Amino acid sequence: MPAAAHFYPQGAELQRKNYIGRKVNKTELHIEPKAFDLEKIRRDFPILGLQVHGKPLCYLDNAATTQKPQAVIDSLVQYYSSMNANIHRGVHHLSEVSTKAFEDARIKVKSFINASSEKEIIFTRGTTESINLVANSFLRGRFEDGDEVIITGMEHHSNIVPWQLFDSIKKIKLRIVPVDDNGELILDDFEKMINEKTKLVSVVYVSNSLGTINPVEKIISAAHKHNVPVLLDAAQAIQHIPVDVRKLDCDFLAFSGHKIYGPTGIGILYGKEKLLDELPPFLGGGDMISKVTFNGTTFNQLPYKFEAGTSNIADAIALGTAIDYVAGIGIDAISSHETEILEYASAKVAEVPGLKIIGTAKNKSSVLSFIFDNIHPHDVGTFLDFEGIAVRTGHHCTQPIMDRFCIPATTRASFAMYNTKEEVDILVRGLKKITEVFN
Amino acid sequence: MDTELRELYQQVILDHNKSPRNFKKLENANQDAEGYNPLCGDKIHIYLNVEDGIVKDISFIGSGCAISKASASLMSTIIKGKSKEEAGIIFEKFHDLVTGKLTGEAEIEELGKLAVFAGVRDFPARVKCASLAWHTMMTALQGKDEKVTTE
């Protein structure tokens, strides 16, 4: 942790100096990882005890959202039962308690992704809002007509649509890094795509529909050679692989709380302090200002400049609890367990007649997408549901990559730390049954 | 197979999914429409040959799940030869069937083969699969120049 004084706010909002840059109690952040105890982990998630259609729930829809451990559920209950008050500016006890808990959550996030300062951690509603924030701030602060943003062929709609949204104000040209038949990026011509009009490279870290872990380090260093900042959509990375923003040297990183065992409605935008300082705010309102008159407004310091209105306090705090939980298990341990499950599942589904895996990159994480020649994913999804198995079917909000593979949809099983090989066996048995009905 | 599931995937539906009837582009079509379900990517194109208010011929192409394909296939066999008005009445009844509004046994039986779609009412997420072809057919029949979407 750098010298605390460095991060004290300048000027107004003295109250916040208690929170920004204050010394962190080590117990808040560093929980020594224990041995990976799958049975104990499963017991921590009450929903995993459910029965669906008379069968034990086999939850394989984790890329859509993860389940919540009891600690996260308790955290929400605890907040509303004993802490609820609006944060910042309050002089009463509860407001101080909730402000501290809220800012502690920010510190936990900062520590988890190894950011340099809490000022670089902005609470948003989720990955989508984080990307929209950058898009809108760039629109007002950086983009000129005809500027270019480089994305990839495997982006979620949330990293395509925000760049197209203000077409009527400024035309931003999207340049697309192509994808090969295995679902890997073709980076041969990547540097040639960068020119003086390129204002940002915005790429997905782990593909939600293919599972590909993209070589983002390579992308970042190539972009930086040309002084182009890089945004990483880490919605499917943060819960599966270690993410260190300083090691990656990414300029922005976005993720959602609900995909890392936290609540919905809360997410993070990490941004390098210098960049965030330069960018104009996205939303205007309370909390993001330092002085308001009818003639004009002075904006607040980071990170508050980007947090207009009352924040999602309870869910931010519960996200902090989720991060504690993940850190307690250890992201490396989670990663190696999930890799084992994915490898086991990939080998096992090969036994199912007519099944074809979509996304066969060498470096993959936790997503197994597949199709059948003669059985539509929707039918697969309904049949599996009756076996108690939750999977997602459809285009997974990635229509362009579906078009790339000339398919309308896939069935996607996606894994989390609590999934077991037995659950993979249940999935495979379910799939075999379906092929019997349809053939 | 679970009873509720068997109710949804009746043999007739599985059969029509495997060998859909009138699954082609109609060369002498004079009215057509495209339907699309943005949620799941199902696409359908309905072709009609309508003369003197009678559907002389009907066909479809597209991709979709077993429910949507079987629904289009069965619809094509039933609508062929019907007048515009008759097609509209059958559409209404079918819609009521899959949304659970049509519950009388006699009324359901009146629908003949279409009664196999009664199971859809227990699967709210699949109602759109069953009705996409029908909405698209109605649009084609009305000669409207618009794309049908379920959303």
Chai-1 contact restraints between the chains, C-beta under 6 A:
chainA,res_idxA,chainB,res_idxB,connection_type,confidence,min_distance_angstrom,max_distance_angstrom,comment,restraint_id
A,H376,B,C65,contact,1.0,0.0,6.0,A-B,restraint_1
A,H378,B,C40,contact,1.0,0.0,6.0,A-B,restraint_2
A,H378,B,C65,contact,1.0,0.0,6.0,A-B,restraint_3
A,D379,B,C65,contact,1.0,0.0,6.0,A-B,restraint_4
A,D379,B,A66,contact,1.0,0.0,6.0,A-B,restraint_5
A,F386,B,D2,contact,1.0,0.0,6.0,A-B,restraint_6
A,F386,B,L5,contact,1.0,0.0,6.0,A-B,restraint_7
A,G394,B,C40,contact,1.0,0.0,6.0,A-B,restraint_8
A,H395,B,G41,contact,1.0,0.0,6.0,A-B,restraint_9
A,P408,B,G41,contact,1.0,0.0,6.0,A-B,restraint_10
A,P408,B,S63,contact,1.0,0.0,6.0,A-B,restraint_11
A,A409,B,G41,contact,1.0,0.0,6.0,A-B,restraint_12
